[in-house]
Amino acid sequence: MSQDLLARLKSWFAARCDGEWEHVHGISITTTDNPGWWVKVTLGQTELAGRDFVPVSENIDANGHPCASRWLHRSIKDGQWHGAGDETRLDEIIAIFLDWAERR
C-alpha cells in the first residue's frame, strides 16, 4: 500500500476517534479466500452516514461471488462501506473509499 494512502486512511480514522466512536466503529481490512481483500468501514456517527454511494461490481456474479480472477465490488450495506477485490486491488479499494469520504 502506498504511504500516501496509508497516511490518508490513518488521518481519516484518527479524526473520528473521540474516546467513544472507536469503541463501536472503525475500519477492518481482511483477506478473502478468493483470493482477495475486504475493507469494511463503519459509517455510524460520521458525516458519511446517509451519503449517497453508487455500488459498482466488476466480474461479480448474480450471487455476489467473483466470476473471474480480477474482480472488484464496492457498496454500502447496513451502515457499513464495503470494498472487496482480488489480491491486486487493495490500494484501489482504499483509494475509492478515501476519494468518496474526503469529497466535500
Summary of the structure (lengths in Angstrom):
residues: 104
radius of gyration: 13.7
end to end distance: 24.5
largest distance: 42.3
contacts: 269
relative contact order: 0.20
helix: 29%
strand: 30%
